């Protein structure tokens, strides 16, 4: 090796290396879809919780508690699905979107079928778009399982509703009137339960 290529010490020259700086994790801003899901899920959870109180005040008893509890769980599932992936994400969104779509159909008499049916179709279309955005067999199976369980839960509640314990609301004083909000309402499949509650509470 040529001596001119060496420093005065006779050792090869080694460049000092700069220590690597720790990389900072920069969180991505929420996209509009995620924000919409969070807002809608929060709306469903909050209104369902309010509905429980209104339903108990109207004499709906455990039907209001369980029906509202399902709504709260569906809203929370939609929010939680944002942070999940794969089968858990599909199951959470299936429980959320199919469940709310089913409730929209059941509550059709409350705000007319020409409003509730399009809402249900829009929610199912949103679930289909979510599954087609990044096709995945586990996520699709999870969505089918979550959606199926949501429908089954609603059917079981409708069948069991007439036998649920009654929490009768206090009767208004003579000469006074009170405003009540039926939750989930006296339309099918809960109309038989409503009539049963009225008879058992002496309304």
VEXFI-622791 format. One record per residue (C-alpha): residue number from 1; x, y, z. Coordinates in pm, 1 decimal, always signed. Example, Ala and Ser with C-alpha at 12.3 -4.5 7.8 and 13.67 -1.06 7.14 Angstrom:
<rs>
pos, x, y, z
1, +1230.0, -450.0, +780.0
2, +1367.0, -106.0, +714.0
</rs>
This chain:
<rs>
pos, x, y, z
1, +0.0, +0.0, +0.0
2, +130.9, +344.2, -84.2
3, +252.9, +525.4, +229.3
4, +101.7, +849.8, +99.2
5, -242.3, +696.0, +136.1
6, -193.8, +650.7, +512.7
7, -205.5, +914.6, +785.9
8, +100.6, +990.5, +992.5
9, +20.1, +712.7, +1244.5
10, +35.0, +452.8, +969.7
11, -325.9, +341.8, +1044.0
12, -597.5, +358.0, +779.5
13, -812.2, +667.0, +818.0
14, -1162.6, +588.8, +952.8
15, -1433.1, +853.4, +929.2
16, -1621.2, +913.1, +1254.9
17, -1982.9, +801.5, +1229.7
18, -2267.7, +1021.0, +1345.3
19, -2496.9, +857.3, +1604.7
20, -2840.7, +781.8, +1464.9
21, -3110.6, +1005.4, +1597.9
22, -3424.1, +830.6, +1725.1
23, -3700.5, +839.3, +1470.1
24, -4014.7, +1015.8, +1576.6
25, -4346.1, +850.2, +1507.6
26, -4573.9, +1092.7, +1334.4
27, -4938.2, +995.5, +1365.7
28, -5145.0, +1029.6, +1053.4
29, -5438.9, +1262.7, +1069.3
30, -5783.8, +1104.1, +1081.3
31, -5942.6, +1064.6, +742.5
32, -6299.9, +1164.6, +683.3
33, -6432.2, +808.1, +688.5
34, -6284.6, +738.4, +1032.5
35, -6421.4, +1064.8, +1168.6
36, -6765.6, +987.5, +1025.4
37, -6764.8, +642.3, +1186.4
38, -6659.3, +785.9, +1523.1
39, -6925.5, +1057.5, +1511.4
40, -7200.4, +817.1, +1402.1
41, -7099.4, +552.3, +1656.2
42, -7096.8, +812.4, +1932.8
43, -7440.5, +936.4, +1824.7
44, -7584.0, +583.4, +1833.6
45, -7430.6, +504.9, +2173.1
46, -7543.6, +832.0, +2334.2
47, -7898.6, +828.2, +2195.3
48, -7938.9, +461.5, +2293.7
49, -7829.5, +542.6, +2649.2
50, -8079.4, +829.7, +2661.1
51, -8345.4, +597.7, +2521.3
52, -8298.5, +360.4, +2815.5
53, -8398.3, +633.6, +3059.7
54, -8690.4, +748.4, +2847.0
55, -8811.0, +390.8, +2798.7
56, -8803.7, +313.1, +3170.3
57, -8998.1, +633.6, +3238.2
58, -9258.3, +515.9, +2985.9
59, -9293.1, +173.8, +3150.5
60, -9084.8, -20.5, +2899.5
61, -8885.0, -187.3, +3176.3
62, -8616.8, -435.8, +3083.5
63, -8708.1, -416.9, +2715.6
64, -8581.9, -57.0, +2710.0
65, -8271.5, -153.3, +2907.8
66, -8176.3, -443.9, +2681.0
67, -8272.7, -272.0, +2355.8
68, -8080.0, +38.4, +2454.3
69, -7787.8, -171.9, +2573.6
70, -7766.7, -335.4, +2231.6
71, -7761.8, +7.5, +2071.2
72, -7484.9, +128.0, +2302.5
73, -7276.2, -182.1, +2227.5
74, -7322.8, -133.7, +1852.9
75, -7212.0, +227.8, +1867.2
76, -6904.5, +139.2, +2072.5
77, -6824.7, -149.1, +1835.0
78, -6818.1, +90.3, +1539.1
79, -6575.4, +319.3, +1718.4
80, -6353.8, +30.2, +1832.1
81, -6342.6, -112.2, +1479.7
82, -6138.8, +187.6, +1364.1
83, -5838.5, +60.7, +1561.3
84, -5869.4, -305.2, +1463.1
85, -5784.5, -506.8, +1152.2
86, -5865.6, -842.3, +998.1
87, -6145.3, -1056.7, +1141.7
88, -6196.8, -845.5, +1458.4
89, -6247.4, -532.7, +1246.6
90, -6498.4, -712.9, +1025.9
91, -6687.1, -853.0, +1325.7
92, -6708.8, -513.1, +1497.0
93, -6828.2, -334.3, +1184.4
94, -7072.6, -617.4, +1108.2
95, -7223.7, -590.8, +1456.7
96, -7233.9, -211.9, +1422.6
97, -7367.2, -157.6, +1069.4
98, -7592.5, -463.0, +1028.5
99, -7725.5, -412.4, +1380.3
100, -7816.0, -48.1, +1324.0
101, -7963.1, -132.7, +982.5
102, -8184.7, -396.0, +1145.0
103, -8297.2, -150.0, +1410.0
104, -8379.8, +105.8, +1141.1
105, -8610.8, -145.8, +973.4
106, -8773.9, -243.5, +1303.9
107, -8831.8, +121.2, +1396.2
108, -8971.7, +200.6, +1052.3
109, -9314.0, +292.9, +1186.8
110, -9155.9, +555.6, +1409.0
111, -9016.3, +763.5, +1124.8
112, -9176.7, +607.0, +816.5
113, -9039.9, +330.8, +597.5
114, -8937.9, +567.0, +316.8
115, -8674.6, +703.1, +554.8
116, -8574.9, +393.2, +750.8
117, -8533.1, +160.2, +451.5
118, -8287.8, +393.4, +268.8
119, -8095.4, +434.0, +595.6
120, -8066.9, +56.7, +630.1
121, -7954.0, +18.2, +268.5
122, -7696.5, +295.7, +310.4
123, -7551.0, +123.3, +618.4
124, -7527.6, -210.5, +438.7
125, -7364.6, -36.4, +141.1
126, -7110.6, +118.5, +379.9
127, -7026.6, -228.9, +513.3
128, -6988.3, -363.3, +157.8
129, -6757.9, -72.6, +69.1
130, -6547.8, -142.0, +378.4
131, -6508.6, -508.1, +282.3
132, -6431.1, -433.2, -84.2
133, -6176.9, -162.2, -2.4
134, -5921.3, -423.2, +104.0
135, -6068.8, -767.8, +27.9
136, -5986.0, -1018.8, +300.7
137, -6146.7, -1354.3, +373.6
138, -6103.5, -1328.1, +754.4
139, -6253.3, -979.4, +761.5
140, -6546.3, -1086.7, +542.4
141, -6615.5, -1388.3, +763.2
142, -6588.3, -1167.6, +1071.3
143, -6839.3, -921.8, +924.3
144, -7080.2, -1206.0, +843.2
145, -7049.5, -1341.9, +1197.5
146, -7092.1, -1001.0, +1360.9
147, -7385.9, -907.0, +1139.9
148, -7553.5, -1243.1, +1192.7
149, -7519.2, -1214.2, +1569.8
150, -7670.1, -865.4, +1559.1
151, -7980.0, -992.8, +1377.6
152, -8008.5, -1295.3, +1608.8
153, -7981.8, -1072.2, +1916.1
154, -8266.7, -853.6, +1790.0
155, -8485.5, -1156.4, +1711.0
156, -8419.9, -1315.2, +2052.4
157, -8506.0, -986.9, +2224.2
158, -8831.8, -958.3, +2028.5
159, -8932.8, -1314.2, +2122.1
160, -8841.6, -1271.9, +2489.4
161, -8980.4, -917.9, +2525.5
162, -9333.7, -1011.1, +2647.3
163, -9184.4, -1218.7, +2930.8
164, -8934.2, -960.2, +3053.4
165, -8987.8, -806.5, +3400.0
166, -9192.6, -489.1, +3402.4
167, -9078.9, -162.7, +3560.5
168, -9402.6, +30.5, +3584.1
169, -9377.1, +406.0, +3564.0
170, -9552.0, +606.2, +3838.5
171, -9899.9, +716.7, +3740.3
172, -9950.1, +1092.8, +3705.2
173, -10155.6, +1272.1, +3967.3
174, -10527.5, +1319.8, +3890.2
175, -10585.4, +1612.6, +3663.4
176, -10229.5, +1616.6, +3536.6
177, -10070.9, +1474.4, +3225.6
178, -9720.6, +1356.5, +3151.2
179, -9523.4, +1314.8, +2832.8
180, -9369.6, +974.3, +2761.9
181, -9145.7, +846.1, +2483.7
182, -9185.5, +479.3, +2394.6
183, -8852.2, +310.5, +2341.2
184, -8828.3, +95.5, +2129.4
185, -9187.4, +180.0, +2040.0
186, -9508.9, -16.2, +2001.5
187, -9455.7, -129.1, +1643.2
188, -9386.4, -491.1, +1542.2
189, -9210.2, -696.5, +1665.4
190, -9252.2, -528.2, +2003.9
191, -9624.9, -444.2, +1989.0
192, -9731.5, -754.7, +2184.9
193, -9482.4, -671.6, +2457.2
194, -9616.2, -315.7, +2477.2
195, -9974.7, -436.3, +2520.7
196, -9861.8, -682.5, +2787.2
197, -9678.5, -408.8, +2977.5
198, -9983.8, -181.9, +2963.4
199, -10206.8, -452.4, +3111.3
200, -9958.6, -546.9, +3385.1
201, -9907.9, -183.1, +3485.1
202, -10278.5, -103.2, +3474.7
203, -10251.7, +159.9, +3203.7
</rs>
